[in-house]
Amino acid sequence: MRRSVPAALAALVMGLFVLLFGAAPARAAAIYLEVNPSTVPAGDQVGLRASCTDNLKPASVSSGLFGTVAVNPEFGLLTATVTIPGGAKPGDYKIDLHCPDNKSASATLHVVAKVEPAQGPATGGGGMAPERYAPMLIGSGLVIFGAGVALGLISLRRRRVG
């Protein structure tokens, strides 16, 4: 009977703790706009992911770079994909989210110059051995291979004799 008194007191203290310091009330959804990737060359695509107070209604995203685009509900968020114009100049561009309830958010997109390499990286693959040395390298490899075969045959012959 005495064990039940501490258990009852513990339950009472836990109940008071939950009552006084209970879970925080639910907060409103954050309003934000994400651009992924945030740095792109002109002509590439970027993904827009946004959140408004009500993500069940479409919102709009606008920029001087690509105009106005609708972001539509998908998996609890507002999403869209935009292609950056090929003639866009390198720089930072502000992108604005306009929610149906007149709230807004913004993000920055960094457009960089599109650079294409003139040639591939110098990683070897034959570039280290000019054509004039190729016969010498092939001949040396064949001599080393032949020496290995000869040593193998000699060792097998000694094993049989001894």
C-alpha positions in Angstrom: 0.0 0.0 0.0 2.9 2.4 0.7 4.3 2.0 -2.8 1.1 3.5 -4.3 1.6 6.8 -2.5 4.9 7.8 -4.3 3.5 6.6 -7.6 0.4 8.8 -7.1 2.6 11.7 -6.2 4.8 11.2 -9.3 1.7 11.0 -11.5 0.3 14.2 -10.0 3.6 16.1 -10.5 3.8 14.9 -14.1 0.2 15.9 -14.7 0.9 19.4 -13.3 4.0 19.7 -15.4 2.2 18.9 -18.6 -0.7 21.2 -17.7 1.5 24.1 -16.8 4.3 23.7 -19.4 2.3 21.9 -22.2 3.0 21.9 -25.9 3.3 25.3 -27.6 0.4 26.3 -29.7 0.6 25.7 -33.5 2.2 28.6 -35.4 1.3 29.9 -38.8 3.3 28.5 -41.7 6.4 30.5 -42.7 6.2 32.4 -45.9 9.3 31.9 -48.0 10.7 31.5 -51.4 13.6 29.2 -52.3 15.5 29.1 -55.6 17.4 25.9 -56.4 20.2 26.2 -57.5 20.7 29.8 -56.5 23.6 30.3 -58.9 23.2 29.3 -62.6 24.5 30.2 -66.0 22.1 31.8 -68.5 20.0 29.3 -70.3 19.7 26.8 -67.4 16.6 25.9 -65.4 15.9 26.7 -61.7 13.4 25.2 -59.4 11.2 27.5 -57.3 9.8 26.2 -54.0 7.6 28.5 -52.0 5.3 28.5 -49.0 2.4 30.8 -48.2 -0.1 30.8 -45.4 -2.4 28.6 -47.5 -0.5 26.2 -49.8 -3.6 24.9 -51.3 -4.0 27.9 -53.6 -1.6 28.9 -56.4 0.6 32.0 -55.9 2.8 34.0 -58.3 6.5 34.6 -58.6 7.8 37.5 -60.6 11.2 38.8 -61.6 12.6 41.2 -64.2 14.5 38.2 -65.5 11.7 35.8 -66.5 8.4 37.7 -65.9 5.6 36.2 -63.8 5.2 32.5 -63.2 2.5 30.6 -61.2 3.7 28.3 -58.5 1.2 25.5 -57.9 0.5 23.3 -54.9 2.4 20.1 -54.9 3.3 17.9 -51.9 2.2 20.6 -49.4 4.4 23.3 -51.0 4.2 25.6 -54.0 6.5 24.6 -56.9 7.5 25.6 -60.4 10.4 25.3 -62.8 11.7 28.3 -64.8 14.2 28.5 -67.6 16.6 31.5 -67.4 16.7 33.3 -70.8 19.9 32.5 -72.7 20.6 36.2 -73.3 20.4 37.1 -69.5 23.4 39.2 -68.4 25.4 38.0 -65.4 24.3 39.6 -62.1 22.0 39.2 -59.1 18.3 39.2 -59.7 15.6 39.7 -57.1 12.7 37.2 -57.3 9.4 38.0 -55.5 6.7 35.7 -54.2 3.1 37.1 -54.1 0.7 35.0 -52.0 -3.1 35.1 -52.4 -3.4 36.8 -49.0 -1.2 39.7 -50.1 1.8 38.5 -48.1 5.2 38.3 -49.9 8.7 37.0 -49.7 11.8 37.3 -51.9 15.0 35.5 -52.9 18.0 36.3 -55.0 19.2 34.4 -58.1 22.8 34.8 -59.2 23.3 34.5 -62.9 26.9 33.8 -64.0 28.5 33.9 -67.4 28.3 30.6 -69.4 31.9 29.5 -70.0 32.7 26.5 -72.2 36.2 25.0 -72.0 38.3 25.1 -75.3 39.6 21.6 -74.6 39.4 18.9 -72.0 41.7 18.7 -69.0 45.2 17.4 -69.5 45.0 14.2 -67.5 47.2 11.9 -69.5 45.6 9.1 -71.4 48.3 9.0 -74.1 49.1 12.7 -74.1 52.2 11.9 -71.9 53.6 9.5 -74.5 54.2 11.2 -77.8 54.0 9.1 -81.0 57.7 8.8 -81.5 58.2 7.0 -78.2 55.3 4.5 -78.7 57.3 1.8 -80.4 60.0 1.9 -77.8 57.4 1.7 -75.0 55.6 -1.2 -76.7 58.9 -3.1 -77.3 60.0 -2.6 -73.7 56.7 -3.9 -72.4 57.0 -7.0 -74.6 60.6 -7.7 -73.4 59.5 -7.4 -69.8 56.6 -9.7 -70.4 58.9 -12.3 -72.2 61.3 -12.2 -69.3 58.5 -12.9 -66.9 57.4 -15.9 -68.9 61.0 -17.2 -69.1 61.5 -16.9 -65.4 58.2 -18.7 -64.8 59.2 -21.6 -67.1 62.6 -21.9 -65.4 61.0 -22.0 -61.9 58.6 -24.8 -63.1 61.4 -26.8 -64.6 63.5 -26.6 -61.4 60.5 -27.8 -59.4 60.2 -30.9 -61.5 63.9 -31.7 -61.4 64.3 -31.2 -57.6 
